[in-house]
Amino acid sequence: MTATERVGLSGCYILGPEVQKFESSLREFCHSEYVVGCGNGMDAIEIALRALGIKAGDHVLTSPLSAFATALAVIRAGGEPVYCDVDKHGLINPDLVQACLEKNPKIRFVLPVHLYGNMADMHSLRKITEGFGTILIEDAAQAIGASRAGTKVGALSRIACYSFYPTKNLGAIGDSGAITTAEAELDQSARAIRDYGQTEKYVHSVLGLNSRLDEMHAAILHDAFLPRLKDWTARRRAIAGRFLREIRNPDVTLMPGPDVEGGVWHLFPVLVAAEQRIAFMDHLKSYSVQAGQHYPTLIPDQAAMLSRVQTPMIFGELAVARELVRREVSLPIHPFMTAAEVDRVIAAVEDWKV
Ligand SMILES: *Cc1c(COP(=O)(O)O)cnc(C)c1O
């Protein structure tokens, strides 16, 4: 029986045996003790913060260059995002994290984002946060299976958060997400929080969310998608390898991550001159190459953040993040690209003249 037939006939559609099976296969894939499936990646971050005891007004240091969901989850959990600048890879800068923690004792959490499929410098962040007694968690929505200098995503923090939004490296046919942790207590607590805070049927020990994982998503992820993730990642790496070797245009700057082999190439970002970006994207379009921008606006510059009573708390100038926001273009990369499509992307980039 296929996953859809199995679930359809089972009469159990939410948080049942298929979710357990998927959680256990993901545990193996992520080399993690515990996995808790949930509704989406944004909820995964909120659940992580709540399981770790975030209190109203706690400051959470994170990256301004990410999906809006990263900071929105912090606010939904009752925290206040604090932003510091990134390095040239778009990953939170550990030196600035250190400086920010020295200056702001209200920061209780540090939440790096593994942007574009590249891991932030978790070794430095772990050392720094240990020194301050600050809790480290990871937004790994773009980086399932990534590593950096031999260290895997999730290995050095209390909780790592994943999204299975359809465009992610492991994408469901709808919304879903998960957290991973090595701690039994956090596993138990996250399980309660995803389901109204229930520790037993009709026993509500904390105020939770409704962020349950559907059986259908879990069954399809388990049967059809997770078993292919290793091959898909290999394909992304092969395509990225071709882009890195064959794109030679001096007006297009490549952005290889800090560990090219360990990255999982959720995106393939390049940089062009800020005033040329629209023209470059139009040029690509004329070759039927659909490029993207990740991201065109920093999170603290978004209207929803500026209109809050609490104005965004920014440490320093965010100069690097602002430059990336003005210059970044994401070339198409996904495991189903044909060799001809990869050729076309390279040809289009090579034919670009300022
Ligand atoms: C996609 C994404 C999220 C949010 O995940 P959803 O499943 O869409 O809620 C959070 N952080 C980053 C970096 C993401 O790319």
The ligand as an SDF file (V2000), in Angstrom:
LIG
                    3D

 15 15  0  0  0  0  0  0  0  0999 V2000
   11.3330   28.5020    5.9090 C   0  0  0  0  0  0  0  0  0  0  0  0
   12.0310   29.0980    7.0480 C   0  0  0  0  0  0  0  0  0  0  0  0
   11.4290   29.2390    8.3180 C   0  0  0  0  0  0  0  0  0  0  0  0
    9.9860   28.9790    8.5650 C   0  0  0  0  0  0  0  0  0  0  0  0
    9.5190   27.7300    8.2030 O   0  0  0  0  0  0  0  0  0  0  0  0
    7.9650   27.5300    7.8370 P   0  0  0  0  0  0  0  0  0  0  0  0
    7.8210   26.0570    7.7360 O   0  0  0  0  0  0  0  0  0  0  0  0
    7.6970   28.2630    6.5730 O   0  0  0  0  0  0  0  0  0  0  0  0
    7.1770   28.1030    8.9850 O   0  0  0  0  0  0  0  0  0  0  0  0
   12.1930   29.7280    9.3540 C   0  0  0  0  0  0  0  0  0  0  0  0
   13.4770   30.0740    9.1760 N   0  0  0  0  0  0  0  0  0  0  0  0
   14.0910   29.9770    7.9880 C   0  0  0  0  0  0  0  0  0  0  0  0
   15.5230   30.3610    7.8710 C   0  0  0  0  0  0  0  0  0  0  0  0
   13.3900   29.4890    6.8840 C   0  0  0  0  0  0  0  0  0  0  0  0
   14.0070   29.4070    5.6970 O   0  0  0  0  0  0  0  0  0  0  0  0
  1  2  1  0
  2  3  1  0
  2 14  2  0
  3  4  1  0
  3 10  2  0
  4  5  1  0
  5  6  1  0
  6  7  2  0
  6  8  1  0
  6  9  1  0
 10 11  1  0
 11 12  2  0
 12 13  1  0
 12 14  1  0
 14 15  1  0
M  END
$$$$
